[in-house]
Amino acid sequence: MSARFDLPEADAFTRTYWDAAAQGRLLIRRCGACGRPHHYPREFCPHCWSEDVSWEPASGRAALYTWSVVHRNDLPPFAGRTPYVAAVVDLAEGPRMMTEVVECGEDRLRAGMELEVAFREGMPVFRPPG
């Protein structure tokens, strides 16, 4: 079996996040000290450095911040997916998240467009609503 470069390895800390994603739920972290949310999951707040952080469900709503259409990627399994849209989205809760936009032609992509989370093999990706 060949290694999968597109699926992260869960560790003791991130297992909660990846288990939720496998069930179709997106989680973010929120700081109990300053109240700010963040993503990607960390064991401390990147804003105030507090370790008083906890998991919370995200709404799954986002707005497209920026993107790039990838036409060539020789790493498996990406070669079979080209072209694909690598993107950064602003989650409704505030944090920015790196992801992929699916089910949307590149001619329809617009900064600020509304997106919703979907899951592919336990990985959060985003698509236009509906």
C-alpha positions as a Markdown table, in Angstrom:
| # | Residue | x | y | z |
|---|---|---|---|---|
| 1 | Met | 0.0 | 0.0 | 0.0 |
| 2 | Ser | 1.5 | 3.4 | -1.0 |
| 3 | Ala | 1.6 | 6.3 | 1.4 |
| 4 | Arg | -1.1 | 8.9 | 1.2 |
| 5 | Phe | 0.3 | 12.4 | 1.0 |
| 6 | Asp | -3.1 | 14.1 | 1.1 |
| 7 | Leu | -4.3 | 12.6 | 4.5 |
| 8 | Pro | -2.7 | 13.9 | 7.7 |
| 9 | Glu | -1.7 | 11.5 | 10.4 |
| 10 | Ala | -3.7 | 12.0 | 13.6 |
| 11 | Asp | -1.9 | 12.2 | 16.9 |
| 12 | Ala | -3.2 | 12.2 | 20.4 |
| 13 | Phe | -4.0 | 15.9 | 20.3 |
| 14 | Thr | -5.6 | 16.1 | 16.8 |
| 15 | Arg | -7.5 | 12.8 | 16.9 |
| 16 | Thr | -10.6 | 14.7 | 18.3 |
| 17 | Tyr | -10.5 | 16.9 | 15.2 |
| 18 | Trp | -10.1 | 14.1 | 12.7 |
| 19 | Asp | -12.6 | 11.8 | 14.3 |
| 20 | Ala | -15.2 | 14.6 | 14.1 |
| 21 | Ala | -14.3 | 15.3 | 10.5 |
| 22 | Ala | -14.8 | 11.5 | 9.7 |
| 23 | Gln | -18.3 | 12.0 | 11.1 |
| 24 | Gly | -19.0 | 15.1 | 9.0 |
| 25 | Arg | -18.4 | 17.7 | 11.7 |
| 26 | Leu | -15.9 | 20.6 | 11.5 |
| 27 | Leu | -14.3 | 21.7 | 14.8 |
| 28 | Ile | -12.4 | 24.8 | 15.7 |
| 29 | Arg | -10.6 | 25.8 | 18.9 |
| 30 | Arg | -11.7 | 28.7 | 21.2 |
| 31 | Cys | -9.6 | 30.3 | 23.9 |
| 32 | Gly | -11.2 | 30.5 | 27.3 |
| 33 | Ala | -8.9 | 33.4 | 28.3 |
| 34 | Cys | -9.3 | 35.9 | 25.3 |
| 35 | Gly | -12.4 | 34.3 | 23.7 |
| 36 | Arg | -10.9 | 34.2 | 20.2 |
| 37 | Pro | -11.3 | 31.2 | 17.9 |
| 38 | His | -8.5 | 29.7 | 15.9 |
| 39 | His | -7.8 | 27.1 | 13.3 |
| 40 | Tyr | -5.7 | 25.0 | 12.7 |
| 41 | Pro | -6.0 | 23.1 | 16.0 |
| 42 | Arg | -3.3 | 24.0 | 18.5 |
| 43 | Glu | -2.9 | 23.2 | 22.2 |
| 44 | Phe | -2.5 | 26.9 | 23.0 |
| 45 | Cys | -4.1 | 30.2 | 21.8 |
| 46 | Pro | -2.0 | 31.8 | 19.0 |
| 47 | His | -3.4 | 35.2 | 20.1 |
| 48 | Cys | -2.7 | 35.3 | 23.8 |
| 49 | Trp | -0.7 | 32.0 | 24.4 |
| 50 | Ser | -3.2 | 30.7 | 26.9 |
| 51 | Glu | -3.5 | 26.9 | 27.2 |
| 52 | Asp | -7.2 | 27.4 | 28.2 |
| 53 | Val | -8.5 | 26.3 | 24.8 |
| 54 | Ser | -11.3 | 23.9 | 24.0 |
| 55 | Trp | -13.0 | 22.3 | 21.0 |
| 56 | Glu | -16.3 | 23.7 | 19.6 |
| 57 | Pro | -18.3 | 22.9 | 16.5 |
| 58 | Ala | -18.0 | 25.3 | 13.6 |
| 59 | Ser | -21.1 | 26.2 | 11.6 |
| 60 | Gly | -19.5 | 25.0 | 8.4 |
| 61 | Arg | -20.2 | 28.3 | 6.7 |
| 62 | Ala | -17.3 | 30.3 | 5.0 |
| 63 | Ala | -16.4 | 32.9 | 2.5 |
| 64 | Leu | -13.8 | 32.4 | -0.2 |
| 65 | Tyr | -10.7 | 34.6 | 0.6 |
| 66 | Thr | -8.3 | 33.5 | -2.1 |
| 67 | Trp | -7.6 | 30.5 | -4.3 |
| 68 | Ser | -5.3 | 29.1 | -7.0 |
| 69 | Val | -6.3 | 26.6 | -9.6 |
| 70 | Val | -3.7 | 23.8 | -9.6 |
| 71 | His | -3.2 | 22.3 | -13.1 |
| 72 | Arg | -0.2 | 20.1 | -12.3 |
| 73 | Asn | 0.7 | 18.1 | -9.3 |
| 74 | Asp | 2.7 | 14.9 | -9.7 |
| 75 | Leu | 2.2 | 13.6 | -6.2 |
| 76 | Pro | -0.3 | 10.8 | -5.8 |
| 77 | Pro | -3.3 | 11.1 | -5.6 |
| 78 | Phe | -3.3 | 14.8 | -6.7 |
| 79 | Ala | -2.3 | 14.0 | -10.3 |
| 80 | Gly | -5.7 | 12.4 | -10.9 |
| 81 | Arg | -7.6 | 15.4 | -9.4 |
| 82 | Thr | -6.1 | 18.2 | -11.6 |
| 83 | Pro | -7.2 | 20.7 | -12.1 |
| 84 | Tyr | -8.3 | 21.4 | -8.5 |
| 85 | Val | -8.9 | 24.6 | -6.5 |
| 86 | Ala | -6.5 | 25.1 | -3.5 |
| 87 | Ala | -8.1 | 27.8 | -1.4 |
| 88 | Val | -8.1 | 29.8 | 1.8 |
| 89 | Val | -11.6 | 30.5 | 3.3 |
| 90 | Asp | -12.7 | 32.7 | 6.1 |
| 91 | Leu | -14.8 | 30.6 | 8.5 |
| 92 | Ala | -18.0 | 32.3 | 9.8 |
| 93 | Glu | -16.5 | 32.1 | 13.3 |
| 94 | Gly | -13.5 | 34.2 | 12.1 |
| 95 | Pro | -10.4 | 31.9 | 11.5 |
| 96 | Arg | -8.9 | 31.4 | 8.1 |
| 97 | Met | -8.5 | 27.9 | 6.9 |
| 98 | Met | -6.6 | 26.3 | 4.0 |
| 99 | Thr | -8.8 | 23.9 | 2.0 |
| 100 | Glu | -10.0 | 22.9 | -1.4 |
| 101 | Val | -13.1 | 24.2 | -3.2 |
| 102 | Val | -15.1 | 21.4 | -4.9 |
| 103 | Glu | -18.2 | 21.2 | -7.1 |
| 104 | Cys | -17.6 | 24.7 | -8.5 |
| 105 | Gly | -16.2 | 25.6 | -11.9 |
| 106 | Glu | -13.2 | 28.0 | -11.7 |
| 107 | Asp | -15.2 | 30.6 | -13.7 |
| 108 | Arg | -17.7 | 30.8 | -10.8 |
| 109 | Leu | -15.0 | 31.6 | -8.2 |
| 110 | Arg | -15.3 | 35.0 | -6.6 |
| 111 | Ala | -13.6 | 36.5 | -3.6 |
| 112 | Gly | -16.2 | 36.6 | -0.8 |
| 113 | Met | -18.5 | 34.0 | -2.3 |
| 114 | Glu | -20.4 | 31.9 | 0.2 |
| 115 | Leu | -19.3 | 28.3 | 0.8 |
| 116 | Glu | -20.2 | 25.4 | 3.0 |
| 117 | Val | -18.2 | 22.6 | 4.4 |
| 118 | Ala | -18.4 | 19.1 | 2.8 |
| 119 | Phe | -16.2 | 16.1 | 3.6 |
| 120 | Arg | -14.1 | 13.9 | 1.3 |
| 121 | Glu | -12.5 | 10.9 | 2.9 |
| 122 | Gly | -12.7 | 12.6 | 6.3 |
| 123 | Met | -11.1 | 15.9 | 4.9 |
| 124 | Pro | -13.0 | 19.1 | 5.1 |
| 125 | Val | -13.4 | 20.7 | 1.7 |
| 126 | Phe | -15.8 | 23.6 | 0.8 |
| 127 | Arg | -18.4 | 24.0 | -2.0 |
| 128 | Pro | -21.1 | 26.5 | -2.9 |
| 129 | Pro | -24.2 | 26.1 | -0.7 |
| 130 | Gly | -27.0 | 23.7 | -1.9 |
